[in-house]
Amino acid sequence: MKIVAFAASNSSQSINRALASYAAHLVPEAEVDLLDLNDFEMPIFSEDRERESGQPPAAGAFLARIAAADALVISYAEHNGSFSVAYKNVVDWASRISRKVFQQKPTLMLAASPGAGGAASVLALAERSAPSMGAEVTGTVSVPRFHDHFDLASGQAVDGEPVRRVKAAVEVLSATVAGAGQRRAGRGSHG
Ligand SMILES: Cc1cc2nc3c(=O)[nH]c(=O)nc-3n(C[C@H](O)[C@H](O)[C@H](O)COP(=O)(O)O)c2cc1C
């Protein structure tokens, strides 16, 4: 099972990157492709720039990495109640090539913050925009006070209710992907 995971953040110290990686590696027999949005940095999207220069190759490269996935794990950083600029820019460029950026992949949406809010505002925004972005959301989990629940140095969970909710949501994602695989196999064997 190929899982594409990434943080909707471009911070080298991203707690959401740690969370996305942790959750993706919980999927049984997962082959994890951990994307770094810094590898898809592009000029700020503008329609004028698009007319003048077309799509930067990174936009297509991002879509290709998503296309190769059986499922997605995205963990959202919250900047002023919304998406980070880094995430929004990649998605805006990519959406001009293919509006359903997430290509109907089963998607676990996570969000973490160091404070009490757990980046819940951006997570709600992500969930609300999921249908138009082509993400089939299998679950959402907000992790407040990230550093109480995870050890950033090791990338491992410490404990607590948010960790249990992440594990439960990963089980739902895994079961969804396994079920889809079985249905495909069943159709194949019956012609
Ligand atoms: C410009 C900026 C705005 C922020 N706004 C919020 C916010 O609205 N809500 C929140 O919970 N945290 C906010 N934070 C703190 C982030 O939750 C924190 O930096 C977190 O580590 C971001 O996730 P990341 O480490 O994955 O990049 C903000 C941080 C920055 C740099």
The ligand as a MOL file (V3000), in Angstrom:
LIG
                    3D

  0  0  0     0  0            999 V3000
M  V30 BEGIN CTAB
M  V30 COUNTS 31 33 0 0 0
M  V30 BEGIN ATOM
M  V30 1 C 2.4830 33.1750 10.5720 0
M  V30 2 C 2.0290 32.2010 11.6310 0
M  V30 3 C 0.6940 32.2050 12.0060 0
M  V30 4 C 0.2430 31.2920 12.9710 0
M  V30 5 N -1.1040 31.2620 13.2630 0
M  V30 6 C -1.5760 30.2840 14.0590 0
M  V30 7 C -2.9780 30.1250 14.2500 0
M  V30 8 O -3.7960 30.8290 13.6960 0
M  V30 9 N -3.3960 29.1180 15.0570 0
M  V30 10 C -2.5030 28.2610 15.6770 0
M  V30 11 O -2.9400 27.3500 16.3840 0
M  V30 12 N -1.1700 28.3910 15.5200 0
M  V30 13 C -0.6870 29.3770 14.7320 0
M  V30 14 N 0.6670 29.4930 14.5240 0
M  V30 15 C 1.5750 28.5870 15.2270 0
M  V30 16 C 1.6760 27.2760 14.4870 0
M  V30 17 O 0.6520 26.4120 14.9500 0
M  V30 18 C 3.0430 26.6340 14.7390 0
M  V30 19 O 4.0470 27.4610 14.1880 0
M  V30 20 C 3.1430 25.2330 14.1980 0
M  V30 21 O 4.4070 24.7070 14.5770 0
M  V30 22 C 2.9600 25.2380 12.6770 0
M  V30 23 O 3.0260 23.9210 12.1840 0
M  V30 24 P 4.3520 23.3370 11.5080 0
M  V30 25 O 5.3740 23.2160 12.6320 0
M  V30 26 O 3.9390 22.0250 10.9830 0
M  V30 27 O 4.8000 24.3070 10.4670 0
M  V30 28 C 1.1430 30.3890 13.5860 0
M  V30 29 C 2.5020 30.4140 13.1840 0
M  V30 30 C 2.9250 31.3000 12.2230 0
M  V30 31 C 4.3830 31.2620 11.7830 0
M  V30 END ATOM
M  V30 BEGIN BOND
M  V30 1 1 1 2
M  V30 2 1 2 3
M  V30 3 2 2 30
M  V30 4 2 3 4
M  V30 5 1 4 5
M  V30 6 1 4 28
M  V30 7 2 5 6
M  V30 8 1 6 7
M  V30 9 1 6 13
M  V30 10 2 7 8
M  V30 11 1 7 9
M  V30 12 1 9 10
M  V30 13 2 10 11
M  V30 14 1 10 12
M  V30 15 2 12 13
M  V30 16 1 13 14
M  V30 17 1 14 15
M  V30 18 1 14 28
M  V30 19 1 15 16
M  V30 20 1 16 17
M  V30 21 1 16 18
M  V30 22 1 18 19
M  V30 23 1 18 20
M  V30 24 1 20 21
M  V30 25 1 20 22
M  V30 26 1 22 23
M  V30 27 1 23 24
M  V30 28 2 24 25
M  V30 29 1 24 26
M  V30 30 1 24 27
M  V30 31 2 28 29
M  V30 32 1 29 30
M  V30 33 1 30 31
M  V30 END BOND
M  V30 END CTAB
M  END
